[in-house]
Amino acid sequence: MRLKHVGGLKNETQENRGDRVYRTLVERIRTGQLLSGARLREEDIASVLGVSRTPVREAFARLQVRGLVQPGASGLTVASLDRSQVIELYALRARLEGSAAAFAAENASSGELAGLTHIASLFEQQRSDPATAARINALFHESIYEAAHNRYLRRMLGDLNDSLALLPSTTFSVEGRSEAALVEHQVMLDLILNRDAAGAEAAARAHIDQALRARLTLLFSSGGSASEA
């Protein structure tokens, strides 16, 4: 396992250091720098990140609670997801994303609605590149979370999206997925703009259901390994 050195941790409190180590490792998993099965050693990560082993140990405990790492014969390793786990993860995601869209329809400010509209237009312009489409898609969903104005729901979605780090590849690499997502985003956006909470919730859940279909195609129909829409 190789990680780039990350500076600036020594001046933080221990709590902040633990959180920074956690976020760094989640991002390394998300970007594929730490693959499923990769062994995680406290001393190596502490050295690379310039911290003591205590915040690393705290980050490992949090990763394990989130199901991102698992104990193995040689110590902790990055976890992998089987088909049933992927289905369970997306089932919960559909419920939470639906609730976020409903709350956004009810609570979004005019500025937040304008921001959502702008991001949707960016997705339309950049959807041909899977990696760029994935980044804008994430921004679209995060903007819905913000517009929902429910801190507890946002916290739950943050935890869920950490689990999605185990799926580092993007469903936008599946043929036709970005075009379908463009339509799905527009339906969600129109319903949120029209303050139709029930419709927005249903549309968001349908959007995640379609993302799951693409995910299963990506992982299991083409011989892939569990590696987000």
N, C-alpha and C positions, 0 to 999 in steps of 0.2 A: 504494500500500500504506500502510495506517495501522495503527499499533500503539500501544497505550496505553503511557505511560511506566511503567517498572518501577523502583522504587527499591531501595536496599540492595545494589547490585552492587559499588560502589566499595570496600567494606570486605572483600571476599572476595579470596582468592588468584586468580592468573590461571587456574589449573586449574579452580577452582570457578566462576569467571566464565564460562569456556568452556562448562562443563557447564550452567550456568544459562541461558546464551543458547540452547544447543541445546534444552533442555527447554522453554523459552518458545516457541521457534519450532515445535517439534513440537506443543505444545498449541494454538498458533494455527492450525496446519494442521488438527488434529483437530476444532476447533470451527468450522472454515469461515471463520475470519477471514483466512486466506491460502488462496486457492483454486488449483486446478491451473492452471498457466500464469502465475501472479502472479510478477512480477520481484522478485528480492531484491537489494538494493544494500547493500554493506557499510557505507557511510557513513550511510545512513538508519537502519539497525538499530542501529549503534553510538550514534548520537545519541539515539534513542528509549530505548534501554536504559541509557544513561549509562555506556558502557564504551568502551575503545579499539577500534580495528578488529582488533587481534590476536585476542581471544577470539571475535569474530564470524567471522573467517577460519577459526579452528579449528572452530567450530560448523558452518560451511558445508562444510568438508572431511568432517566426520562425517556430516552430512546427505547428502552426495553418496555416500559409501560405503554408507549405508543405502538409497540409491536414492530418497530423499525429494525431492531436487532434481536438476536436470539442466542441463547447459549448453545455452544457446540462442544465437540470433543476437545478442540484446541483453544476454547475460550469464546468470547462473543464474536458473532459474525453478522453481517448485514442480512436481514431476513429476505425471504422470497414469498410471493403470494401464489397460491394455487387457484384454480378456477372458482371454487366455492367462495374463497375469501374475496376475490375480485367482485363477484356478484353481490356479496354482502356489503362490501364497501360502497359500491355504486347505488345499492338500494337505499342506504342511509344518506348518501349524497343527494339522491333525488328528493328525499323528504326535506332535507335541510335547505337545498337550493330553492325548492318550491316555497318554503316558508320565507326565505330571504326575498324572493321576488314579490310575494304577497305584501310583505311589510314595506318594500320599496314602493309599490303602487300606492300604499296608504300614506307613507311618510316622506318620500323624496322631496327635496326642495327643488325650486325651478332651476337652480344652478346645477344640482346633481342630475336632473333630467337632461339638461343641455350637455353635461359631461358624458352621460351614457350614450346620447345620440352621436356625439363626436367619436367616441371609441368604436361604436358600431360601424361608422363610416370608415374608420381606419382599418377595421377588420376586412371590410369589403375591398379596400384598395390593396391590402397586403396578403390576402388569403392564399395566394399561389405558392408562397414559401412556407412549408410546414412549421419550421421553428419560429418564424416571425408570427405566423397565425396563432401558434400556441401562446406566445407571450401576450399578444393583444387579447386573445380569448381570456386569459387569466386576469388581465386588467379589467375586462368587461364584467366578469363575475365579481371581482373584488369591489368594483364600483357599485354593484348591486348590493353587496354586503354593507358598504358604507351608507348607501341610501336607505337601507332598512332601518337604521337607527335602533338596533337592538344589540347591545354589547355582549349579551350571553350567547345569542345565536352566532355572532361573529367569532366568539371564542371557540365554540363547537366546530364551526367551519374551519377555523385555523388548525385545530387538532386534526380534523379529517384530512385537510390538504397536506398536512405533514405526512400522513399515511400514504397519500398519493405519490410521495417522493419515491416510493418503491416502484413506481411505474414511470421511469424517466423518459421513455420514448413518447411520441405524441400520436394521437389517433388521426391527426390531420395528414399523416402520411398514408392513410387508407384512401384509396381512390374514391372521389366524390364526397368525402366527409366535409371538407371545408365549404363546398358549395351548399351542402345540406345545412351545415351549422349557420351559414349566413342567413338563410331563410328562417331558421329557428330563432336566431338572435333578433331578427326584425319583428317576428311575431311577439316575442317576449317584450321587446322595447315598446311596441305599439300598445300592448296591454297595460304596461306600467305607465306610459304617458297618458293613457285614458283612465287611469286610476281604477282599473279592473283587477282587484286583488285576487279573486277566485280564478279568473282567466289567466293571470300572470303566473299563479302557482301551478296550474295545470300545464301551462306551456313550458315552464322551467323543468318540471318533472319529466315531461315528454322529451325535452332536450337532453337530459341526462340519460334517459332510457336509450336514446339513439346513440349517445356517446358510449354507453356500455356495449351495444351491438358492435360498434366499431372497435372497441377495445378487445372484445373476445375474438373478433376476426384477426386483429393484429397479433394477439398473443398465441392463440390456439389453433386457428384455422390455417395459418401459414407456417406453423412449426416454430413460432417465436417463443421466447421465454418471458415470464412476467417481468416486465420491465417498468397521458392524462388528457381528457378532452378539455 
